[in-house]
């Protein structure tokens, strides 16, 4: 990282500060001294111009539609590797050698079971509970079972907690699904790869053998890769902020899952599929495009737009290709939802409103169609996003904890409430 200097001038006050240049991407202005020098804060509620940290994990160029995992382009990582290779890359910073990959796969595989009492924990939920509610609770509850990996000052415990989190999140996700459909939990199998194991835990039943479709398993593994990390998005920032207080990693990941659930974030894949169903047919698209453009209508095209990508989300292109692969494999020739999605995308990409505001399909636009075709209910879509993003949250959490300059995150505010006033007794109100 190189640094130069800049001058900040506010009113009659001006002072020199550092401008730091990373390896690629925008430089940052160090404003740490601003309050002390000027008595003022910066103001950026949506963090549109604010870098919250220094990171070496993921890089996004929103204007060019570029996404790099530790420098490797997302399309190359998704095409050539598997999800656990991506996990290794995000955690350790380098692609694994064959021996390192085999050891990592072995270690993850042997952490996939959860404490047997976790099964009883699920019994407290209504059967119609949203699986994301179950995930927030059950992941947070892991800190009630694994006390031997919650001391974040111990690097060994940090690594054990990381492996446990990556290994157990698919098991908990499958349990959340099985619980809502009233089927018995299926234990992980050590002779299956990560994603095939997850599909088996979701769709196998005790009454008959279940054979994982390798095409679907490869497709879902690629979907996990696409969702693994994405710089300082809302849920990752939540995990970092929770972790900055020293909270244990299981509690931090539970906080990230809670944030991801929102329809503006990871909940968009569920919302996008519901929207496509609501549109129903190609003929109805113009009406919904008009609603999306109407300032007085809160309706938005779910799966469109992005805070950072002002070009096509590179993940959406791969998601679209995967959607067609899965539908072809399953012999689904004319999926009306896919027809609506393809036509909606075509219209939106030529509409002045969307072109001017640089609104392109994002990763959530095509994922719902694919996951529905695989047999997942809509309510499980964001759970699958959480399964994949757990490695990104863990990698970012560890990077934050291991930063020697790490401090608790504590933003300030612009106060516009009542100035000091004296207490009024009830008899005088
Ligand atoms: C994810 O941050 C990440 O990296 C997230 C993520 C990840 O991997 O972690 O990429 C995953 O969350 C993808 C985004 C999924 N969300 C959706 O698809 C929901 C629909 N999209 C929008 O809600 C919105 O685009 C956001 C939330 C994604 C981005 O919001 P911003 O950056 O705050 O932008 P904005 O809401 O200020 O919109 C800018 C303008 C507005 O118009 P003006 O007020 O300037 O006139 O574009 C309009 C908006 O009205 N707009 C849309 C729109 N998205 C933005 N209009 C219609 N439909 C949309 N989808």
Boltz pocket constraint, residues with backbone or C-beta under 6 A from the ligand:
constraints:
  - pocket:
      binder: B
      contacts: [[A, 46], [A, 226], [A, 227], [A, 229], [A, 230], [A, 232], [A, 233], [A, 234], [A, 263], [A, 264], [A, 265], [A, 266], [A, 268], [A, 292], [A, 293], [A, 299], [A, 300], [A, 301], [A, 302], [A, 303], [A, 304], [A, 305], [A, 306], [A, 307], [A, 308], [A, 357], [A, 359], [A, 362], [A, 363], [A, 364]]
      max_distance: 6.0
